[in-house]
Amino acid sequence: YHVFGGLLLFAGMMFYYAKTGSFAFNAISPSGASWPEYLILAGFALNAAVIPLHTWLPDAYPEASVEGAVFLCAFTTKTAVYVLARGFSGFEILAILGTAMTVYGVCYAIIENDIRRVLAYHIISQVGYMVAGVGIGTAMAVNGAAAHAFAHILYKALLFMGAGSVLYMTGRSKMTQLGGLYKYMPLTMIFYVVGAISISGFPLFSGFV
């Protein structure tokens, strides 16, 4: 999937150079964008798991190592959000697709049974808010997207570490096979609750801000 995304980005870069004579990456105006810019946008949108280029994420994250999943959730999609904010702020298509991501991701997270796939689908939903903010393009929207991305790195990494601890201790990730772990993993429970209430927007935690 990322080979495909890299090819989209590379093709966009080459055509952009042919069009402008420069590789400089500056803010792109939606009114002046043509297909070279949209190829570049598609390459970065794939990294952000923007619909319909999202299907790699819920398959990749649950299969990563316990440590690798933490780095994936912290850096892959958030780096893409940063690039979109820097180069494609105000692109209306991002506002539309980001809104679709928020609904799609949370609906699939609700019906999923694997604990890491729940978190993976919820990443799509949360990143959808950021992508929609970038697409709206006002200063408040982009600042909100950046703040959300920063907070998301903190609490989602914590949640993936908690899920990884459960997987490491029990060898299971299906929630229907788990229960009563607070008796044996009290510290994991405490930290996981911190991540859970943060992602829920509870007052005084990062997600609330």
N, C-alpha and C positions, 0 to 999 in steps of 0.2 A: 504493500500500500504506500509506504513512504518512498520507495523507488519511483512509483507513479507520481507522487506529489513532487519529488525532486525534479522529475522530468518536466512537469508543468512549470515549475519555478524557473528551471534552466531555459526552457523555450521562451517563457515570458521575458526573461532577462535579455536574451539574444534579440528578440524582436523589439524590445524597448530600446536597446542600444542602437539598432538600425533606425529607429524612429527619432531618437533624441541625440545620439552620438555620445551618450554618457551612461555610466553605471551608477551614478549618484542616486541614493535612495532617500527621497524627500517626500513630504506629504503630497499625496496625489489628489487632485480635484475631481470629484465625481463627474462634473460636467465635461472635463477634458479627457476622461478615461476612454480608452478603446480596448480592443481585445488583447494587446500585449499586457496592459495593466491588469486586465481581468484574469489572464493566465497566472500572473504573479499572485493575485488575490486568491485564486483557487489553490495554488501551492501552499500558501500559508493557512488557508481555511481548512485544508485537510489536516494539518497539524493541530488545529483547534477543534477538530472533530465536528465541523459545521455540517449539518445535513445538506446534501446526501452523501458527504464524504466522511461519515462518522463511524462506519461499521467496524473499523479496525479496533476502536478503543475498548468496547466491552469484551472483545475476544482476546486482546493483548494483555490488559492489566491483570485479569485474574490468573493468567498463566505465567506471569513473571515471578521471579523469586521474591521472597518476602521483602528483601532490601530493595530489589530493583523496582518493585511496584511503588515504593515511596518516592524514589527519584523520578519515575515516570509521571506520577500524579503532580509532583511539585514543579517540574520543569517543562514537560513537553507542551501541554496545552497553554500554560501561562506564558511561555515564551512567544507562542503564536499570537496570543491576545495582545502582548506588548507590541509586536510588529504590526498587527492590524490597527492598533490605536495610533501608532506612529505614522503609518502610511495611508490608511484607508478610512480615517475618521469621516463620518458623514455619508458613507455609502448606504443608501436606503435598503439595498438587498441584504445587508448584514443585519439591519434592524428586524427585517421580516424573518430571515432564517434563524436568527438568535432567539426570537420569540417562539418559533416552532421547536427549537431545541429545548427550551425550558419545559414545555408541555410533554414532549416526546420522552425526554430523559426521566422525568419523575414518574410518568405512567409505567414505564418499563421497570423502574426501580421498585415500584410497589409490588409488582407481580413476580419479581425475581426471588430465588431461594438461596443462591450462593452469596455469601456475605461480601465477597470482593466484587462480584458482578453488580450487586446493589450499589456499592460505592462507585463503580465504574459508570453505570448509567446515571447516577446522580451527578457525576462530574459533567456529563453532557448537559444536564439541566442547569447546573450552576454556571458553566462556561457560557451557556446560552444567554444568561443575564448580561455577562460581560460583553459578548459579541453584539447584543442588541444595544447596549449603551454606546459602544463604539459606532454602531450604525446610525444612532440618533445624532451623534456628533457634536452636541453642545458641550461647553466646558464642564458643566455639572455632570453630564452623562459620562463623559470620558474619565473624569476624575473619580466618579463612582465606580466605573468599571475597573480602574486601576486599584482603588482601595479594596474592592471585592476580590480581585486577583491576589493581592497580598495576603488578605485574611484567609482566603481559600487555601493558599499554600500551607499555612500554619495548621488549620484544623483538619484539612483533608489528609495531610501527611500523618497527623496524629491518629486519625481514624484508620488509615491503612496500616500503621504500626500496630494498632490494637488488633485489627483483623489478622495481621501477620502473627502476632503473639498467640492468638487463639489457634490458628492453623499449626503453628509450631508445637504448641503444647498438646493439642488434641488430635492433630492429623486430619481434622474435618473442617469443612467450610460451608456445608449445608446447614442452614439455620434450623431446619426441622430435626436435625440430629444433635443440636446443641441446647444447653439449658443448665441453669444452676451454677454457672462458671464463677459467679462472684464469691463462692465459698473457697475456691481453689486459686483464683486469680484476682484478689481484691485490688491490687494496684492497677492492673489492666482495666478493671471496671471503672475505677475512679478517673483515670485519664481518658477512657473512652467516653464517659459521661461528659467530661469537659469538652471534648471534640463534638459530641452530639448536640449539646446545648449551644455551643458556638455556631454550628452550622444551622441551627434552628433560629438564630437571631435573638437569643436570650440576652436581656440587659446586662451590661458590664462585661460582655464577652466580645471577641473581635468581630464575629458575624453581625452583631447588633449594630456596631458602628457603620 
